[in-house]
């Protein structure tokens, strides 16, 4: 994030930076994007699993509150998915911006 804001502020793209330093950034960028995608997917999977397990546990303890708990679980899951899609979009934009 800091690197992209510095490059955007200076008007320097990755190709100009690579040409100036004599290095190739495509392999490093691809590895960083793959790591970012993996962390995003792992975090989202863990969060949704945790939300689901806690909701089932709560419904088992208090069955009459099931519909309210289910609604809250679906909303929380949707928010996690929204953040996940946004993060993946950023990863892919970085991948294609720096090529």
C-alpha positions, 0 to 999 in steps of 0.5 A, a space after each residue: 500500500 505504501 509502495 503503491 502510494 509512493 509510486 502514484 505520488 511520484 508518477 513512477 510505474 513499475 516498468 520505469 522503476 524496474 528499468 531504473 534499477 535494472 531488476 525484474 519485478 514481475 516474479 516478485 509481484 506475482 509472488 506477493 499477489 499470490 501470497 495476498 490472495 492466499 491470506 485473503 482466502 484463508 482469513 475469509 474461510 476461517 471467519 465464515 467458519 467461526 461465524 457458522 460454528 458460533 451461530 450453531 452453538 448459539 442456536 443449540 443453546 437458545 432455539 427460540 432465538 434461531 431466526 434472529 441468530 440466523 439473520 445476523 449470521 447471514 449479514 456477518 457472512 455477507 460482510 466478510 465476503 464483501 471485504 474478501 472480494 474487495 481484497 482480491 480485487 486489489 490484489 489483481 489490480 496490483 498484479 495487472 498494474 505492475 506488469 
